[in-house]
């Protein structure tokens, strides 16, 4: 039997089933706190999402391989913003992604 060549999708399902790591949860919650307390009615777009992920991932683990890996993992939990959203609305989405953390 040939070996499966696409490991990404099943691995993604398994990772999601186990939930985010502690580092990912911390970044998602930090981002949500920022969005909730600083201009929560302001517009949120995908470039701001990416900037916040980079900032909080590197704040947590620094620049380098560990910080970059955390950034990639957080991006997989923080959904892309494709329509209109406020910062406060997106904070709720991030809290849900973090496992409902307050």
C-alpha positions as protocol buffer text, in pm:
chain_id: "A"
residue {
  index: 1
  type: UNK
  ca { x: 0 y: 0 z: 0 }
}
residue {
  index: 2
  type: UNK
  ca { x: 145 y: 340 z: -95 }
}
residue {
  index: 3
  type: UNK
  ca { x: 224 y: 586 z: 181 }
}
residue {
  index: 4
  type: UNK
  ca { x: -8 y: 880 z: 218 }
}
residue {
  index: 5
  type: UNK
  ca { x: 158 y: 1193 z: 85 }
}
residue {
  index: 6
  type: UNK
  ca { x: -73 y: 1461 z: 223 }
}
residue {
  index: 7
  type: UNK
  ca { x: -37 y: 1459 z: 601 }
}
residue {
  index: 8
  type: UNK
  ca { x: -154 y: 1816 z: 648 }
}
residue {
  index: 9
  type: UNK
  ca { x: -535 y: 1787 z: 656 }
}
residue {
  index: 10
  type: UNK
  ca { x: -566 y: 1489 z: 894 }
}
residue {
  index: 11
  type: UNK
  ca { x: -297 y: 1637 z: 1118 }
}
residue {
  index: 12
  type: UNK
  ca { x: -491 y: 1964 z: 1124 }
}
residue {
  index: 13
  type: UNK
  ca { x: -808 y: 1782 z: 1237 }
}
residue {
  index: 14
  type: UNK
  ca { x: -618 y: 1607 z: 1515 }
}
residue {
  index: 15
  type: UNK
  ca { x: -456 y: 1931 z: 1632 }
}
residue {
  index: 16
  type: UNK
  ca { x: -791 y: 2110 z: 1639 }
}
residue {
  index: 17
  type: UNK
  ca { x: -950 y: 1824 z: 1833 }
}
residue {
  index: 18
  type: UNK
  ca { x: -694 y: 1863 z: 2110 }
}
residue {
  index: 19
  type: UNK
  ca { x: -730 y: 2244 z: 2121 }
}
residue {
  index: 20
  type: UNK
  ca { x: -475 y: 2521 z: 2127 }
}
residue {
  index: 21
  type: UNK
  ca { x: -150 y: 2496 z: 2321 }
}
residue {
  index: 22
  type: UNK
  ca { x: -98 y: 2713 z: 2627 }
}
residue {
  index: 23
  type: UNK
  ca { x: 117 y: 2956 z: 2426 }
}
residue {
  index: 24
  type: UNK
  ca { x: -148 y: 2988 z: 2155 }
}
residue {
  index: 25
  type: UNK
  ca { x: -421 y: 3042 z: 2415 }
}
residue {
  index: 26
  type: UNK
  ca { x: -211 y: 3313 z: 2583 }
}
residue {
  index: 27
  type: UNK
  ca { x: -157 y: 3496 z: 2253 }
}
residue {
  index: 28
  type: UNK
  ca { x: -525 y: 3472 z: 2154 }
}
residue {
  index: 29
  type: UNK
  ca { x: -634 y: 3605 z: 2493 }
}
residue {
  index: 30
  type: UNK
  ca { x: -377 y: 3888 z: 2487 }
}
residue {
  index: 31
  type: UNK
  ca { x: -500 y: 3989 z: 2143 }
}
residue {
  index: 32
  type: UNK
  ca { x: -863 y: 3973 z: 2255 }
}
residue {
  index: 33
  type: UNK
  ca { x: -786 y: 4186 z: 2563 }
}
residue {
  index: 34
  type: UNK
  ca { x: -617 y: 4448 z: 2347 }
}
residue {
  index: 35
  type: UNK
  ca { x: -906 y: 4460 z: 2099 }
}
residue {
  index: 36
  type: UNK
  ca { x: -1162 y: 4479 z: 2381 }
}
residue {
  index: 37
  type: UNK
  ca { x: -991 y: 4764 z: 2566 }
}
residue {
  index: 38
  type: UNK
  ca { x: -848 y: 4974 z: 2282 }
}
residue {
  index: 39
  type: UNK
  ca { x: -1105 y: 5114 z: 2037 }
}
residue {
  index: 40
  type: UNK
  ca { x: -1344 y: 4815 z: 2052 }
}
residue {
  index: 41
  type: UNK
  ca { x: -1581 y: 4987 z: 1806 }
}
residue {
  index: 42
  type: UNK
  ca { x: -1304 y: 5050 z: 1554 }
}
residue {
  index: 43
  type: UNK
  ca { x: -1277 y: 4858 z: 1231 }
}
residue {
  index: 44
  type: UNK
  ca { x: -1083 y: 4532 z: 1228 }
}
residue {
  index: 45
  type: UNK
  ca { x: -924 y: 4400 z: 911 }
}
residue {
  index: 46
  type: UNK
  ca { x: -693 y: 4116 z: 818 }
}
residue {
  index: 47
  type: UNK
  ca { x: -374 y: 4324 z: 808 }
}
residue {
  index: 48
  type: UNK
  ca { x: -437 y: 4426 z: 1171 }
}
residue {
  index: 49
  type: UNK
  ca { x: -500 y: 4061 z: 1260 }
}
residue {
  index: 50
  type: UNK
  ca { x: -162 y: 3962 z: 1115 }
}
residue {
  index: 51
  type: UNK
  ca { x: 17 y: 4250 z: 1287 }
}
residue {
  index: 52
  type: UNK
  ca { x: -130 y: 4159 z: 1626 }
}
residue {
  index: 53
  type: UNK
  ca { x: -39 y: 3792 z: 1582 }
}
residue {
  index: 54
  type: UNK
  ca { x: 321 y: 3885 z: 1502 }
}
residue {
  index: 55
  type: UNK
  ca { x: 344 y: 4126 z: 1793 }
}
residue {
  index: 56
  type: UNK
  ca { x: 204 y: 3895 z: 2059 }
}
residue {
  index: 57
  type: UNK
  ca { x: 376 y: 3579 z: 1933 }
}
residue {
  index: 58
  type: UNK
  ca { x: 715 y: 3751 z: 1940 }
}
residue {
  index: 59
  type: UNK
  ca { x: 635 y: 3911 z: 2277 }
}
residue {
  index: 60
  type: UNK
  ca { x: 576 y: 3561 z: 2411 }
}
residue {
  index: 61
  type: UNK
  ca { x: 862 y: 3363 z: 2253 }
}
residue {
  index: 62
  type: UNK
  ca { x: 1085 y: 3623 z: 2088 }
}
residue {
  index: 63
  type: UNK
  ca { x: 1211 y: 3646 z: 1733 }
}
residue {
  index: 64
  type: UNK
  ca { x: 1348 y: 3322 z: 1591 }
}
residue {
  index: 65
  type: UNK
  ca { x: 1223 y: 2973 z: 1520 }
}
residue {
  index: 66
  type: UNK
  ca { x: 1006 y: 2939 z: 1833 }
}
residue {
  index: 67
  type: UNK
  ca { x: 835 y: 3273 z: 1779 }
}
residue {
  index: 68
  type: UNK
  ca { x: 783 y: 3201 z: 1410 }
}
residue {
  index: 69
  type: UNK
  ca { x: 630 y: 2860 z: 1486 }
}
residue {
  index: 70
  type: UNK
  ca { x: 397 y: 3017 z: 1740 }
}
residue {
  index: 71
  type: UNK
  ca { x: 295 y: 3284 z: 1489 }
}
residue {
  index: 72
  type: UNK
  ca { x: 203 y: 3017 z: 1233 }
}
residue {
  index: 73
  type: UNK
  ca { x: 6 y: 2819 z: 1490 }
}
residue {
  index: 74
  type: UNK
  ca { x: -183 y: 3124 z: 1615 }
}
residue {
  index: 75
  type: UNK
  ca { x: -275 y: 3214 z: 1256 }
}
residue {
  index: 76
  type: UNK
  ca { x: -442 y: 2875 z: 1223 }
}
residue {
  index: 77
  type: UNK
  ca { x: -667 y: 2953 z: 1524 }
}
residue {
  index: 78
  type: UNK
  ca { x: -735 y: 3322 z: 1452 }
}
residue {
  index: 79
  type: UNK
  ca { x: -973 y: 3322 z: 1155 }
}
residue {
  index: 80
  type: UNK
  ca { x: -910 y: 3550 z: 860 }
}
residue {
  index: 81
  type: UNK
  ca { x: -1125 y: 3860 z: 842 }
}
residue {
  index: 82
  type: UNK
  ca { x: -1302 y: 3874 z: 509 }
}
residue {
  index: 83
  type: UNK
  ca { x: -1593 y: 4108 z: 581 }
}
residue {
  index: 84
  type: UNK
  ca { x: -1675 y: 4399 z: 808 }
}
residue {
  index: 85
  type: UNK
  ca { x: -1594 y: 4345 z: 1173 }
}
residue {
  index: 86
  type: UNK
  ca { x: -1523 y: 4560 z: 1475 }
}
residue {
  index: 87
  type: UNK
  ca { x: -1230 y: 4500 z: 1703 }
}
residue {
  index: 88
  type: UNK
  ca { x: -1469 y: 4403 z: 1983 }
}
residue {
  index: 89
  type: UNK
  ca { x: -1650 y: 4151 z: 1764 }
}
residue {
  index: 90
  type: UNK
  ca { x: -1324 y: 3994 z: 1660 }
}
residue {
  index: 91
  type: UNK
  ca { x: -1216 y: 3976 z: 2025 }
}
residue {
  index: 92
  type: UNK
  ca { x: -1516 y: 3751 z: 2091 }
}
residue {
  index: 93
  type: UNK
  ca { x: -1411 y: 3524 z: 1805 }
}
residue {
  index: 94
  type: UNK
  ca { x: -1059 y: 3501 z: 1948 }
}
residue {
  index: 95
  type: UNK
  ca { x: -1188 y: 3416 z: 2294 }
}
residue {
  index: 96
  type: UNK
  ca { x: -1399 y: 3136 z: 2146 }
}
residue {
  index: 97
  type: UNK
  ca { x: -1094 y: 3009 z: 1954 }
}
residue {
  index: 98
  type: UNK
  ca { x: -896 y: 3010 z: 2278 }
}
residue {
  index: 99
  type: UNK
  ca { x: -1152 y: 2779 z: 2434 }
}
residue {
  index: 100
  type: UNK
  ca { x: -1397 y: 3028 z: 2577 }
}
residue {
  index: 101
  type: UNK
  ca { x: -1143 y: 3192 z: 2805 }
}
residue {
  index: 102
  type: UNK
  ca { x: -1264 y: 3509 z: 2971 }
}
